[in-house]
């Protein structure tokens, strides 16, 4: 953002563009610089951050939106602690979603998980991620925010659910809202039911 101020030159006022003061590094949440992009630019997702959201003011509502203390800051990631997950989620890829889930899984060593590296030689439609813990097993298809299930994927999820398995779809908004961390924590024996 730039601000315009005038300066005198030969008796006239000429506009002069000067850069606005830079946002201090301490005001940008860790990992938000350069978002979207993944890797170092991806928002930090951790089990502790996601599960503590439920006890934070405005958190744990299932709405998928963290509340801001500053008016008009809903979509400004440069303001500490404020972002609208649905806006960020819309720009996330399936790979970024998977990377966020892997970061949570690192905090839960009691869980075993499997993600097919290359599904071209596997039966069509089987869920992307299977996670097993002392308190349950999750079958999850990973999709972009507006990604659609194929017919084979829907058939697998329906068959698993009909057999009593916990099967479903995880999207970026579920990661950003903390839902995924809570479900994984539940099968690890931390927190509520999956």
C-alpha positions as CSV (number, residue, x, y, z in Angstrom):
1,X,0.0,0.0,0.0
2,X,1.3,3.5,-0.8
3,X,0.3,6.8,0.5
4,X,0.4,10.0,-1.7
5,X,1.7,13.2,-0.3
6,X,2.5,16.3,-2.2
7,X,5.9,18.0,-2.5
8,X,6.7,21.4,-3.8
9,X,8.6,21.5,-7.1
10,X,9.0,24.9,-8.8
11,X,6.0,26.5,-7.1
12,X,3.6,23.6,-7.8
13,X,2.6,20.6,-5.7
14,X,3.5,17.3,-7.2
15,X,2.2,14.0,-5.9
16,X,4.9,11.8,-4.5
17,X,4.3,8.1,-3.9
18,X,5.9,6.8,-0.8
19,X,5.6,3.3,0.6
20,X,3.4,2.9,3.6
21,X,5.2,1.6,6.7
22,X,5.8,-2.1,6.4
23,X,3.9,-4.4,8.7
24,X,6.3,-5.5,11.4
25,X,7.3,-9.1,11.2
26,X,5.9,-9.7,14.7
27,X,2.4,-8.7,13.5
28,X,2.3,-11.4,10.8
29,X,1.3,-14.9,12.2
30,X,4.1,-17.4,12.0
31,X,3.9,-19.2,8.6
32,X,1.5,-16.7,7.0
33,X,4.0,-14.7,5.0
34,X,3.6,-15.4,1.3
35,X,0.3,-17.4,1.7
36,X,-1.0,-19.2,-0.4
37,X,1.8,-21.4,-1.4
38,X,2.4,-24.3,1.0
39,X,5.7,-25.3,2.5
40,X,7.1,-22.4,4.5
41,X,4.3,-20.1,3.4
42,X,1.5,-22.4,4.6
43,X,-0.3,-21.5,7.9
44,X,1.0,-23.5,10.8
45,X,-1.3,-26.3,11.7
46,X,-0.7,-28.2,14.9
47,X,-2.7,-30.4,17.2
48,X,-2.2,-27.9,20.1
49,X,-3.4,-24.9,18.0
50,X,-6.4,-26.7,16.6
51,X,-7.6,-28.2,19.8
52,X,-7.1,-25.0,21.8
53,X,-9.3,-23.2,19.4
54,X,-12.4,-24.8,21.1
55,X,-11.6,-23.0,24.3
56,X,-10.6,-19.7,22.7
57,X,-13.2,-16.9,22.4
58,X,-15.1,-17.4,19.2
59,X,-13.5,-20.8,18.6
60,X,-15.0,-24.2,18.4
61,X,-18.3,-23.0,16.9
62,X,-18.0,-25.2,13.8
63,X,-18.6,-22.1,11.7
64,X,-15.0,-22.3,10.4
65,X,-14.2,-18.7,11.2
66,X,-12.0,-17.3,13.8
67,X,-13.3,-14.1,15.3
68,X,-11.4,-10.8,15.2
69,X,-11.1,-8.2,17.9
70,X,-10.6,-5.6,15.3
71,X,-13.5,-4.4,13.1
72,X,-13.1,-5.0,9.4
73,X,-10.1,-7.3,9.8
74,X,-11.9,-10.5,8.8
75,X,-9.9,-11.2,5.7
76,X,-6.6,-9.6,6.6
77,X,-4.0,-12.2,7.4
78,X,-1.5,-9.5,8.4
79,X,-3.4,-8.9,11.6
80,X,-2.4,-11.4,14.3
81,X,-4.9,-14.2,14.9
82,X,-7.4,-13.1,12.2
83,X,-8.2,-14.9,9.0
84,X,-11.3,-16.4,7.4
85,X,-10.7,-20.1,6.8
86,X,-13.2,-20.3,4.0
87,X,-11.2,-17.7,2.0
88,X,-7.9,-19.5,2.6
89,X,-9.5,-22.9,2.2
90,X,-10.8,-22.0,-1.3
91,X,-7.2,-21.5,-2.4
92,X,-5.7,-24.6,-0.9
93,X,-4.7,-27.6,-3.0
94,X,-5.2,-31.2,-2.0
95,X,-1.5,-31.5,-1.4
96,X,-1.5,-28.5,1.0
97,X,-4.4,-30.2,2.9
98,X,-2.4,-33.4,3.1
99,X,0.7,-31.6,4.3
100,X,-1.4,-29.9,7.1
101,X,-2.8,-33.3,8.1
102,X,0.8,-34.8,8.2
103,X,1.9,-32.0,10.6
104,X,-0.9,-32.9,13.0
105,X,-0.1,-36.6,12.7
106,X,3.5,-35.9,13.8
107,X,2.0,-34.7,17.1
108,X,0.2,-38.0,17.6
109,X,2.7,-40.8,17.5
110,X,0.2,-43.3,18.8
111,X,-1.6,-43.2,15.4
112,X,-0.6,-45.2,12.4
113,X,-1.7,-43.9,9.0
114,X,-1.5,-44.9,5.4
115,X,-1.8,-42.8,2.2
116,X,-1.3,-44.5,-1.1
117,X,1.7,-43.0,-2.9
118,X,0.5,-43.8,-6.4
119,X,-3.1,-45.0,-6.8
120,X,-2.9,-45.9,-10.5
121,X,-2.4,-49.6,-9.7
122,X,-4.9,-49.7,-6.8
123,X,-8.7,-50.3,-6.9
124,X,-10.4,-47.1,-8.1
125,X,-12.1,-45.0,-5.4
126,X,-10.5,-46.3,-2.2
127,X,-10.1,-43.4,0.3
128,X,-6.9,-41.5,0.3
129,X,-6.0,-41.8,4.0
130,X,-6.6,-44.5,6.5
131,X,-5.6,-43.7,10.1
132,X,-5.7,-46.2,13.0
133,X,-5.5,-45.4,16.7
134,X,-6.2,-47.1,20.0
135,X,-9.8,-45.6,19.9
136,X,-10.8,-46.1,16.3
137,X,-10.0,-46.0,12.6
138,X,-10.8,-43.3,10.1
139,X,-11.2,-43.6,6.3
140,X,-11.0,-40.2,4.7
141,X,-11.0,-39.0,1.1
142,X,-9.1,-35.7,0.7
143,X,-10.6,-33.1,-1.6
144,X,-10.1,-29.5,-2.4
145,X,-12.8,-27.2,-1.0
146,X,-15.0,-27.6,-4.0
147,X,-13.6,-30.9,-5.3
148,X,-16.2,-33.5,-6.2
149,X,-16.1,-37.2,-5.4
150,X,-16.0,-39.7,-8.2
151,X,-18.7,-42.4,-8.4
152,X,-16.1,-45.0,-7.2
153,X,-15.0,-42.8,-4.3
154,X,-18.7,-42.3,-3.2
155,X,-19.3,-46.1,-3.5
156,X,-16.3,-46.8,-1.2
157,X,-17.4,-44.3,1.4
158,X,-21.0,-45.6,1.3
159,X,-19.8,-49.2,1.6
160,X,-17.4,-48.4,4.5
161,X,-20.1,-46.4,6.3
162,X,-22.7,-49.1,5.8
163,X,-20.3,-51.6,7.4
164,X,-20.0,-49.4,10.5
165,X,-16.7,-47.7,9.6
166,X,-16.0,-44.0,10.2
167,X,-15.7,-42.9,6.6
168,X,-15.9,-39.4,5.1
169,X,-14.3,-36.5,3.3
170,X,-11.9,-34.0,4.6
171,X,-11.6,-30.6,3.0
172,X,-9.3,-27.6,3.7
173,X,-12.0,-25.9,5.8
174,X,-12.1,-28.9,8.1
175,X,-8.3,-28.5,8.6
176,X,-8.5,-24.8,9.2
177,X,-11.4,-25.0,11.7
178,X,-9.6,-27.7,13.7
179,X,-12.1,-30.4,12.9
180,X,-9.5,-32.8,11.5
181,X,-7.2,-32.3,14.6
182,X,-10.1,-33.0,16.9
183,X,-11.1,-36.2,15.0
184,X,-7.5,-37.5,15.0
185,X,-7.0,-36.6,18.7
186,X,-10.2,-38.5,19.5
187,X,-9.0,-41.8,17.9
188,X,-5.6,-41.2,19.7
189,X,-7.6,-41.1,23.0
190,X,-7.2,-37.3,23.5
191,X,-10.4,-35.3,23.8
192,X,-13.9,-36.3,22.7
193,X,-15.3,-38.9,20.3
194,X,-14.3,-39.1,16.6
